[in-house]
Amino acid sequence: MRNIQIGLLLGLRQIQRANVWTNVLIIFVMTLTFLNLIAVSGLLVGLIAGSERAFREQSLGDILVSAKADEKTILGSEALAREIATYPDVSSFTVRYIESASVEANYSERRDLRGERDVVSTRIRGIDPEVENTTTGLAQRIVEGSYLSPDDEGKILVGSLTLDRYASGFGDAFDTLGDVQIGDKVRVSVGNTSKEFTVKGILQSKVEDVSMGMFIPEKEFRRIFNRFDRNADQISIRLKPGVDENTVKKFMVAGGMSQYAKIETFTEGTPKFLTDIKNTFNLLGTFIGSIGLVVASITIFIIIFINALSRRRHIGILKAVGIDKRVIELAYVTQAAFYAFTGSLLGALITYGFLIPFFDANPINFPFSDGILLVETSSALIRTGILFVITLAAGFVPAWLIARQNTLNAILGR
């Protein structure tokens, strides 16, 4: 214990007597290393996390109820909806009817009946406008026109990526409609049934279900697609803040709802490719951060080595008066630990106090998502621990190299 106390005292004295700007520079390097190790991977993973968050808020919800694999629709949808409404942890939910159909525009202006038609195949969703907006905020995605009203008939909301002027940046990746404006007529056809709708609003979102789909009132949907049994295709459930989705799912399964429909939490329903991309970006961020970690450890090694080399005579005198070389090594390890701890602390304050709130309020605008900074606490602690250990090793090695030299040679500077 005495050796440890002496080693810590010597280390603190070295820090106090060192040049202030040298200490500031080393701490600045450690702070940047922390940010490179934590924030870079957080930004890369945040690209996918932003996309997942958008899917959760605008489409899938916290829990998604859908048709079982051997059924086309959710059996007993009305009864299930009434039961879901009794759950105290449910904030809101929306019932959706979904079918594929062809939508044609500019048909009244086509003079050559044998010419190419302006038509796309898309998914039509029948919704209750007010309930859907309460659950997913669909009205906030309107960029032209206005949102559906509960009493609307013959009105349709069109996803922006089904129109030429919004999808032009994606090339020929998918079919689009030509010059369609608010108030124009489009014809929705399924089988031998077709109906004209007036475009009331255009939706723009980075969620495919919204930007590449179309929405009509539920009663219109059932009429066109002959869905008079009122069995829906999806029920998207939004839970109250702080409620565990797995717990609610267990209650739903225990209540027998899984006999009539497939019940998935958002995590279970997340597409596998998004999870794979997130893991890949996390690995890439770790690799980039590791480069910075190596640079920082080399920097610490060089600084402490030069410091110890310039104090060879002092180290020799300490050994001559009976100070164990392990005490001297501990003094330099203490110095390295101070730099690692202070730099990591500043990096954590910057990350959690400024960067995360900033990117939450101002997401990075990417074509497929609104990128945020996602830092998982467990991962951050592991990487901080690695940074700390490597920094300690970088402080120990040069001290060990100098302290093991012959005492007389060190005093005489030979």
C-alpha positions, -999 to 999 in steps of 0.1 A, spaced: 0 0 0 29 23 8 44 17 -27 10 24 -43 6 57 -23 41 68 -33 35 59 -70 2 78 -71 18 108 -54 46 109 -79 22 106 -108 1 135 -95 32 156 -90 43 149 -126 9 160 -139 10 192 -117 45 201 -128 39 193 -165 34 221 -190 -3 231 -190 -6 232 -227 10 197 -230 -17 184 -206 -45 202 -226 -32 188 -259 -30 152 -246 -65 155 -231 -78 170 -264 -63 140 -283 -80 115 -259 -113 134 -262 -112 132 -300 -102 95 -297 -133 89 -276 -155 107 -300 -140 88 -330 -145 55 -312 -181 62 -300 -197 89 -321 -185 77 -356 -200 43 -352 -231 59 -335 -237 81 -366 -233 51 -390 -257 29 -369 -279 60 -365 -286 60 -403 -304 27 -400 -318 36 -365 -334 67 -381 -350 45 -407 -363 21 -381 -377 49 -360 -396 63 -390 -410 28 -398 -421 25 -362 -437 60 -360 -453 61 -395 -462 26 -403 -456 -5 -381 -462 9 -347 -450 -7 -314 -470 -39 -320 -483 -51 -354 -512 -75 -357 -514 -91 -392 -530 -121 -409 -516 -156 -400 -496 -173 -427 -525 -196 -438 -550 -168 -439 -555 -138 -462 -569 -114 -436 -572 -111 -398 -601 -132 -387 -626 -116 -364 -609 -82 -368 -637 -62 -353 -637 -84 -321 -599 -80 -319 -601 -43 -323 -627 -40 -295 -605 -61 -272 -574 -40 -280 -593 -9 -271 -597 -22 -236 -559 -25 -229 -549 4 -206 -513 4 -220 -525 11 -256 -524 47 -266 -540 43 -300 -544 18 -328 -554 19 -365 -571 -8 -386 -559 -10 -422 -572 -27 -453 -545 -34 -479 -548 -46 -515 -528 -42 -547 -543 -24 -576 -535 -5 -608 -538 33 -608 -541 51 -641 -537 89 -648 -542 111 -678 -566 85 -693 -591 111 -704 -564 129 -725 -550 98 -742 -561 100 -779 -545 68 -791 -563 39 -773 -535 16 -784 -508 38 -770 -490 33 -738 -511 40 -707 -499 61 -678 -504 35 -651 -487 21 -621 -492 -9 -598 -493 0 -562 -508 -9 -528 -540 8 -518 -547 12 -481 -581 18 -467 -580 37 -435 -600 57 -410 -584 91 -416 -587 104 -380 -576 72 -363 -547 67 -387 -535 103 -381 -537 98 -344 -516 67 -345 -490 75 -372 -493 112 -378 -500 106 -415 -514 142 -420 -479 155 -412 -465 139 -443 -487 160 -466 -466 182 -489 -493 192 -514 -530 195 -510 -547 185 -478 -554 154 -457 -585 132 -459 -617 140 -439 -639 114 -423 -668 122 -447 -647 123 -479 -658 102 -509 -640 97 -541 -608 113 -527 -573 97 -526 -539 105 -511 -510 97 -534 -474 87 -523 -448 110 -537 -426 83 -552 -455 72 -575 -452 105 -593 -426 115 -619 -417 149 -604 -408 134 -570 -392 102 -582 -371 116 -610 -340 114 -588 -343 76 -585 -341 70 -622 -361 42 -636 -361 22 -604 -399 19 -604 -429 29 -625 -445 63 -619 -474 84 -630 -469 115 -653 -481 150 -647 -506 145 -618 -516 175 -597 -539 182 -568 -575 180 -581 -567 156 -610 -586 124 -615 -570 90 -613 -587 56 -620 -582 28 -595 -588 -6 -610 -589 -41 -595 -601 -70 -617 -632 -58 -636 -640 -30 -611 -627 5 -614 -635 39 -598 -624 74 -603 -608 93 -575 -597 129 -571 -562 135 -558 -566 154 -526 -531 153 -512 -496 141 -519 -476 123 -492 -439 125 -489 -420 102 -465 -389 81 -462 -410 51 -453 -418 30 -483 -453 21 -472 -462 58 -473 -442 72 -502 -450 44 -526 -486 37 -516 -520 54 -518 -547 59 -492 -584 60 -495 -612 61 -468 -620 26 -454 -656 26 -466 -645 33 -502 -619 6 -500 -644 -21 -489 -668 -11 -517 -641 -14 -544 -624 -45 -532 -656 -63 -520 -643 -65 -485 -677 -66 -467 -666 -91 -441 -647 -62 -424 -617 -84 -418 -586 -62 -419 -551 -68 -431 -532 -49 -404 -538 -34 -370 -509 -11 -360 -508 -4 -322 -491 25 -305 -483 20 -268 -481 47 -241 -446 60 -233 -425 37 -211 -446 6 -217 -427 -26 -226 -440 -40 -259 -430 -76 -250 -452 -74 -219 -482 -62 -238 -477 -89 -265 -477 -116 -238 -510 -103 -225 -524 -104 -260 -512 -139 -266 -525 -150 -232 -559 -136 -241 -561 -159 -271 -556 -132 -298 -528 -152 -314 -553 -179 -325 -568 -154 -350 -538 -133 -360 -500 -130 -360 -488 -107 -333 -453 -91 -335 -435 -65 -316 -417 -38 -337 -384 -55 -330 -397 -89 -343 -412 -73 -373 -382 -53 -383 -369 -64 -418 -338 -86 -414 -319 -66 -440 -321 -35 -418 -307 -54 -388 -279 -68 -411 -270 -33 -424 -270 -19 -388 -245 -47 -377 -224 -40 -407 -223 -2 -401 -215 -9 -364 -185 -31 -375 -174 -4 -399 -176 23 -372 -156 1 -348 -129 -4 -375 -127 34 -381 -126 41 -344 -99 15 -338 -76 34 -362 -80 65 -340 -74 43 -309 -41 31 -323 -31 67 -331 -39 79 -296 -20 51 -279 11 58 -300 7 95 -291 5 87 -254 35 63 -257 57 89 -274 48 117 -250 54 96 -219 86 80 -234 100 115 -241 89 126 -206 106 96 -189 137 99 -211 141 135 -202 138 126 -165 163 97 -166 185 113 -140 156 119 -117 145 83 -121 180 71 -113 181 92 -81 147 78 -70 160 43 -75 192 52 -56 173 63 -25 153 31 -24 123 38 -45 112 5 -62 111 6 -100 75 -6 -98 66 26 -80 81 47 -108 62 26 -134 30 32 -114 36 69 -114 37 70 -152 7 47 -155 -12 71 -131 -3 99 -155 -17 79 -185 -48 70 -165 -55 107 -157 -53 115 -194 -76 86 -204 -102 93 -177 -103 131 -183 -105 127 -221 -132 100 -219 -152 121 -194 -151 152 -216 -160 130 -246 -190 115 -228 -202 149 -217 -200 162 -253 -217 130 -267 -246 127 -242 -249 164 -234 -247 179 -268 -243 156 -298 -272 132 -291 -298 159 -283 -285 179 -313 -290 151 -338 -323 141 -323 -335 176 -329 -317 180 -363 -315 146 -380 -291 142 -410 -312 143 -441 -304 112 -461 -324 99 -490 -336 68 -472 -337 80 -436 -333 109 -411 -300 99 -395 -295 103 -357 -267 95 -333 -273 62 -317 -250 53 -288 -258 22 -268 -246 25 -232 -233 -11 -230 -213 -7 -262 -200 27 -251 -188 13 -217 -170 -16 -234 -152 7 -259 -143 32 -231 -128 3 -211 -107 -8 -241 -96 28 -246 -86 30 -209 -67 -3 -209 -47 5 -241 -38 40 -228 -26 24 -195 -4 0 -215 9 29 -236 19 47 -204 34 16 -188 57 4 -216 79 35 -219 82 38 -181 92 2 -179 119 7 -205 134 36 -187 131 23 -151 148 -10 -159 181 8 -169 211 7 -147 208 32 -118 243 46 -121 241 50 -158 207 68 -154 222 92 -128 253 100 -150 231 103 -181 250 75 -199 
